[in-house]
Structures are given as structure tokens and as C-alpha cells.
Amino acid sequence: MSVETQERLRELGGATYEDTVVEALDALEADRFWAEAEAAAAWRRDLPAAERERREQAGAAVDRAFRRIR
């Protein structure tokens, strides 16, 4: 690991390098999660209305089936 990277890690202020790296990875994963969620929502919005309706009906059918299991 370069000295520059070590200094950047120190500046983040975690208790240990490991804690700092874990926090950084968690933040990166969260950013990626929301970027992927936003992309999926945009894709869903761009579907033809009939396909969106079909998918909504299929999801509702699954929800009803799970409610009957309880």
C-alpha cells in the first residue's frame, strides 16, 4: 500500500486501518446499492404500460399467496 493511501486512511480517522477500510467498503457498497436501485427503477418506468401492469399483477399474486400461508 502506498504511503499516500496510508495517509488517506489515517485521515478518515477509524480506530484501526481495518475499521477504516470496512467503513469505506460499507459506504461504497451502499452507494452501489442505491445506484443499482435507481437504475432498476428507471428501467421499470421505461417499460410499456402493459408490461408494468403484468408485473404488478404478478407481484400482487405472489403477495396474496404469501398472505394465505400465514
C-alpha positions in Angstrom: 0.0 0.0 0.0 1.4 3.3 -1.0 2.3 6.0 1.6 -0.4 8.2 0.0 -3.0 5.6 0.6 -1.9 5.0 4.1 -2.2 8.8 4.8 -5.7 8.9 3.3 -6.7 6.0 5.5 -5.3 7.8 8.6 -7.2 11.0 7.7 -10.5 9.0 7.7 -10.0 8.5 11.4 -11.0 4.9 12.1 -9.8 3.2 15.2 -7.7 0.9 13.1 -6.9 0.5 9.4 -9.2 -2.5 9.3 -12.1 -0.5 10.8 -11.5 2.3 8.4 -11.4 0.0 5.4 -14.5 -1.8 6.5 -16.3 1.6 6.9 -15.1 2.7 3.4 -16.3 -0.6 1.8 -19.7 -0.3 3.5 -20.1 3.2 2.1 -19.0 2.0 -1.3 -21.5 -0.9 -1.2 -24.3 1.5 -0.1 -23.5 3.9 -3.0 -23.5 1.0 -5.4 -26.7 -0.4 -4.0 -28.6 2.9 -4.4 -27.1 3.4 -7.9 -28.4 0.0 -9.0 -31.8 0.5 -7.3 -32.2 3.8 -9.1 -31.2 2.2 -12.4 -33.8 -0.6 -11.8 -36.5 1.9 -11.1 -35.7 3.9 -14.3 -35.8 0.6 -16.3 -39.2 -0.3 -14.7 -40.5 3.2 -15.5 -39.5 2.8 -19.1 -41.4 -0.5 -19.6 -44.5 -0.4 -21.7 -47.6 0.2 -19.6 -49.0 -3.3 -20.3 -45.8 -4.9 -19.1 -45.7 -2.8 -16.0 -49.3 -3.8 -15.3 -48.5 -7.5 -15.9 -45.6 -7.3 -13.5 -47.6 -5.5 -10.8 -50.4 -8.2 -11.1 -47.8 -11.0 -10.8 -46.3 -9.3 -7.7 -49.8 -8.9 -6.2 -50.5 -12.6 -6.8 -47.3 -13.6 -5.0 -48.2 -11.3 -2.1 -51.7 -12.9 -1.9 -50.1 -16.4 -1.9 -47.8 -15.5 1.0 -50.6 -13.9 3.0 -52.6 -17.2 2.7 -49.6 -19.1 4.1 -49.5 -17.1 7.4 
